[in-house]
């Protein structure tokens, strides 16, 4: 498994099982987006225990996760991650969603997406509203009460 990271993303490639991510948590750092490059032989885990552990890890992660694949990834890989991206579109996708945003702005946006994994819609909307006001306060040079 190979990990390449910068301030915003961590790219994992040459991974045979997503279960390997659990042993590499610290190497991943604190990305805003984890890009997991898979191929036709990549699996979620060797057994139900490993698969459950990977699902829990990605579900509780403080970053967004994406399966990046040349072809159609296994359904269990698609279901475990937040999104799927075609390999030929990955760099453009990352550029497009993070363009002209600071790490703080990206983290505020991510917090809303991360909450949407488990929280009810009302809670996600509340977080989104608070994030909006914090970001506007920063932009306008003032403080925020949130």
Helices and strands as residue ranges (DSSP letters): E 2-5, E 9-13, H 20-23, H 25-28, E 33-38, H 48-60, E 64-69, H 75-80, E 83-86, G 87-89, H 90-98, H 103-116, H 121-139
